[in-house]
């Protein structure tokens, strides 16, 4: 019959780094890429192939010789829980090796502990979806009552989220420059950014952006952390020709004092969000994300006396500036 396990040794001429792969055909071919030039492999009495290939810096025009030795061997009873896994929050992974046990006397019984986050703690290769980093221990019992053990750590990333704005649509004055900067929470820094549509941004990979509001457009941002986990958010930028006083919301919960003011006005913000300050004709004087609490606006010399409209989401407050 065919061997259950084999010993493979590869020796090649110097000048190239020699590697090989053990290929076991099946419904989905199992391919093993060992790090060493020699090793023992469980093939389970199946036909298999060995692929040899050079790597590194070598001359493609030169001729190299290698010797590949394959011999039958015997493996002890071992369990294989698999290599440690890095997992995005909410994703799943398959635990165990291919196979999860070899040697000993079949059939095997499998026991994974803890059972937290597992689809089946008695399966050879259960699905794992823990919400926090977890060390799983595998115990395998063969038909003779012998046991083998192994463990695997599933390292779970923190939940990653991104928010461009707490509003679905941001209204700005047409032709004005508008600043965009997302709030990132969770995940594992450093982060990579990608803003879309690309043609709106000079460098779509920068964390903060500015765009000129010429027409209504949906802007979205994808963020990837060091785990390779991703999150996205979008917002609609809608330019307007101006602001009419008759369209101002009736309910006003923003507070500002002193009002009238001549140097600075303190705005009390009930929540975080996108704050804009504009003249009654729609010209945006200030736009940016602010946090709940106090915001001090000093208009300086660039604006003239008059009524200015402070907006936070759907809230507005009118203030009178008298230089």
N, C-alpha and C positions, 0 to 999 in steps of 0.2 A: 504494500500500500504506500501511499504518499506520506511524507513526513509531516508531523504536527508542528515541528519547530526546526529551524535551520540556523546554521552559523555562517555568516558571510564575511569575507575578508577581501579588501581591495588594495592592491599595490600598483602604483603607476610611476612612470618615469618622472623625474623632477622637471620643473619648468611649467607645470600646470597644477592647479588644485583639483584633485579628483573627488567626485561625488557620485553617489548612486541612489537609486530609488527602488523600493520593493513594491511591485504592483500586483495586487491580488484581485482578479476579475470577480465581478458579481453584478447584482442589479445596479449598484453604483460602485465603481472600482475604488478599492482602498489603496491609497498610495502613501508609503512611509518614506520620509526623507531623514535618514539618520545623520547626526553631526559627526560621528566618528567613522574611521575607515573600516572598523570591524564592529560586529554586533550580532545579537541573537534575535530572531524574529519568529513570532507565532503565526503560522500560516494555516493551521487547522486542517491539514490534510488536503488542501486545495492546490490546484495548479497556480503557479505564480511566475512572474517575470522580473528580471533585474535590469534596470536601465543604467548605463554608465555614461557620464559626461564630464568633460573638463570645465574648469571655471578659472576666474582670475585672469592675469595677464599672461598670455602665451602666444606663440607664433602660429597663425592658422596655416601657414605653409609648411610647418615642420611636421615630422611624423613622431608619434608618441606610442609607447607600448604600455600595456597594463595587464595585470593578472588578477582574475576574479575567481575566488575559491568559494564554493557553496557546499556545505556538508550538513548532514543531519545531526541534530543535537537534542538534548532533553532539557526542558525548562522545569523549574520547580513550580509549585502552586503559588501563583501571584494574582493580586487584584490590581486593577488599573482604574483609578477614579478620573484620569485625564489631567491635562495641564490646567493651571490656574486660568481663570476667564475674567476679562474686563467686560462689564455689562452696563449698557445704558439703562437708566431708570425706566421701568415698565416693559423692558424687553425680556425675551426668554433665551435660554441656552440649553444645549444637550450636555448632560454630565456623562462621565464614564469614557473608557477607552474603546478601542475597536480590535478585540473585544474587551469587556470589562473584567474578565477573568480568563486565565489559561493555566494549563497544568492540572494537577489533581485528578479527581474522578468526577466526570459529569453524571447527572445534571447539577447545576449550581443553584443556590438560593442567595438572593441579594438583599441587603438591608442598608438603607441610607439613613443617617441621622445627622442633624435633626430632619424631620419631615417637612418643616416650614418651607413653603414656597415650591414644593415638589409636586409634580403631577402624579407620581406613583413611587412611594419610597421602597417598594419591593421590585422595581424594574431594573434591568441591567443598565439602561440608558434613559433615565427620567428627564423630563423637561423641568428646568429650574427658573423661577421668576421671583426671587427674593427682592424685597424693597430696600434691604440694607445688606452690606457686605457680610457674607456668611461662610464659615468653614464647614464643609460637608465631609463626613467620614463614611467610607464604604467598607462593609464587612461582607465577605463572600464565604459561604459554607458549601463544601462539596459533598458528594454522596457518601464519602467515608467519614464525614463529620469533621474534617480538617477545616481550618479557617485561614483566610488571608485578608489583609486590610490595607487600605490606602486612603488618602484624603485629597481634597481639592478646595481651593478658595475661590469663591465667586465675589469679585470686587465690583460693587455697584456704585455707579456715579450718582451724585446728588441730582435731584430733579432740576432740569434746566428750563428756564423760561425767559422770554424776551418781550418787552413792551415798548413800542414806539410812542404811543399816546393812549390815554384812557378814553379818547373819543374815536369813533369810527370815521368821522369826517372832520377835517380842520379847515375852517374858512379863513382865507387870507386875502389881502388886496392884490388884484391882478398886477403882475409885473414886479412885485416886491420879492426880495430874497428871504427865504424862510429856512430856519435852522432845524435840523433833525438830529436827535441823539437818543439812542435807546437805553432803557434800563435793563440790565442783565442780572438775574439772580440764579443761584445754584450752579450746578455743573462744576467743572474743575478748570480754572484758568491755566494757561492763557487762552483767550478766545480768538476765533477768526470770524471776520465779518464779510458779508456779501450783500450789497444793496442792489435792488432791481427797480425799474429797468436800468441797465448799465448806462444807456446813453444820457441819462440825466445827471450822472456824477462823473467828476474828473477822475477820482480814484474810488471805485466802488468798495474797496477793501478797508477804507478808513472807518473808524468807529463812529465818528460824527460827520455829518454832511450838511451842505446847504444846497437848496435848489431855488430856481427862479419860477415863481408861480405864474405861468402863462396860460395853462389850460388844466382842466380837471384830469387828475392822474392818480392811479393807485400805486403807492410806493410800498414795497415790502422788503423785509430784512431777514436773512438767514444767518444764524450764529452757530458755530461749531466749537466745542471745547476740546481740551487735550485728550479726552477719551474717544473723540470722534462722534460724540453725541450732538444732536442738532435740535434747534428750536427756531420758530419763525413767527413773525407778526407783520401786519400790514395796516396801512392807513390811507384814506382818500384825502388828497389835497385839492380843495375846491376854491379857485380864485373868484372874487366878486368885484364888481365895478365900484362899489361904495357902500356905506352904511347909512341907512335912513333912520332918523330918530323915531319915526312912527312905528318902526319894526322892533324897537328895543323891548325885551321881555319885561313884563310887569313885575314879576317877583324878583326882588333884589336882596341877596343875602351877603354880598360882599360889603365890607366896611372899609372906609378910607377916611383918614383924618391927618392934618386939618383939611377942611374943605369949605371954602376955597383955600388954595395954598400958593406960596410964592417961591419956595426953594425945593422942598421935597414933600412927598405925600407918603404916608405909611398905609399899606393895604393889608388887611387881615384876610387871609385865605382859609376858607373852611376845609379845603382838601387840596391834594396835589393835582397837577395837570398842566395843560398848555395855557400860558398867560399871554394875552396880547393887549397892547395899549395903542389905540388909534384915534385919529381926529374924526370929527363927525362926517367928513367927506370920504372916509375910508382909508386914509393913508396910515399905514402901520408904523408906529414909532418904536415899538418894542415887541419882540416875540421870543418866547423861550419856555422851557419846562421849569416849573417851580414846585416847591414842596409846601405842604400845609404849614401855616404859621404867619409870620410877618414878612412882607416884602416892601423894601424902601425904594421908591422911584424918585430919582433926581433928574429932571428933564434937561438941565443945562441950558445952553444958549441956542440949541438948534431948533427949538420950536417957539412959536409965538403964543401970545395970550389967547385963551379960548377954552371951549369945553372939550374934554377928552374922555374916551370911553374905555374902561377897563373890562376885559372879558376873561372869565375863567370857566371853560366849558360853556354851559348855557346860562351862566350867571353874568350880570353886567353891573357896572357902577359908573356913574358920570361924576367927573370931578371938574372943578373950575380952576384953571391956572391963571394967576395974576402975577406976572414978573415984577 
